[in-house]
């Protein structure tokens, strides 16, 4: 099966290897500072979104204890789970990827800016990441706008 460019560049769009409850096999290892910062961030976002822990767990397709462990920094979720948590919280998945250390926050990197844009849906982000390189190839090395 050939994965689209979106699937290659934008892993949140593509689910992979989930165990029962949606937890990834390789993402269940204990984490230190990065996981704790991510968990604290998720916990801080829940009241603003009006989503209690149990509801968030249900919407993200994970168990209550697993989400609680994420919030306490004991588990590191997969990109797929982060995407579902972000969707339930109505925030950018890219923001959670940066908090989880899965995506570097660079101000000069267009892909990072697209992925962390809170106003774009995940589908729109994938579309932009897929179409931009084709526009660049078509335009060639020229600079500026052509009329």
Residue pairs with C-beta under 8 A, 6 or more apart in sequence:
3 14
4 130
5 129
5 130
5 133
6 13
6 14
6 126
6 127
6 129
6 130
7 13
7 14
9 111
9 129
9 130
10 115
10 122
10 125
10 126
10 129
11 79
12 79
12 80
12 82
12 83
12 93
12 97
12 115
12 122
13 83
13 122
13 123
13 125
13 126
14 80
15 80
16 24
16 78
16 80
17 24
17 25
17 26
17 78
18 24
18 78
18 80
19 25
21 61
21 62
21 63
21 66
22 60
22 61
22 62
22 80
22 81
22 84
23 62
23 66
23 75
23 77
23 78
23 81
24 77
24 78
24 80
24 81
26 78
27 75
27 76
27 77
27 78
27 81
28 75
28 76
29 75
29 76
30 74
30 75
30 76
31 73
31 74
31 75
31 76
32 73
33 73
34 76
34 99
34 100
34 101
35 70
35 73
35 74
35 75
35 76
35 100
36 72
36 73
37 73
37 99
38 70
38 73
38 76
38 96
38 99
38 100
38 101
39 70
39 71
39 72
39 73
40 71
40 73
41 96
41 99
42 56
42 70
42 71
42 85
42 89
42 96
43 71
45 89
45 91
46 52
46 53
46 56
46 89
49 88
49 89
49 90
49 91
51 59
51 88
51 89
53 64
53 67
53 68
53 71
54 64
55 88
56 67
56 85
56 88
56 89
57 63
57 64
57 66
57 67
59 84
59 87
59 88
60 67
60 81
60 84
60 85
60 88
61 81
61 84
62 77
62 81
62 84
66 75
67 85
69 75
70 76
70 77
70 85
76 100
77 85
77 100
79 93
79 97
79 102
82 93
82 96
82 97
82 100
82 102
83 93
83 96
83 122
85 96
86 92
86 93
86 95
86 96
87 93
87 122
91 118
92 115
92 116
92 117
92 118
92 120
93 115
93 122
94 103
94 112
94 114
94 115
94 116
94 117
94 125
95 116
95 118
97 103
97 115
97 116
98 104
98 105
98 112
98 116
103 112
103 115
103 116
104 112
105 112
105 116
106 112
107 113
110 132
111 129
114 120
114 125
114 128
114 129
115 125
115 129
117 125
120 128
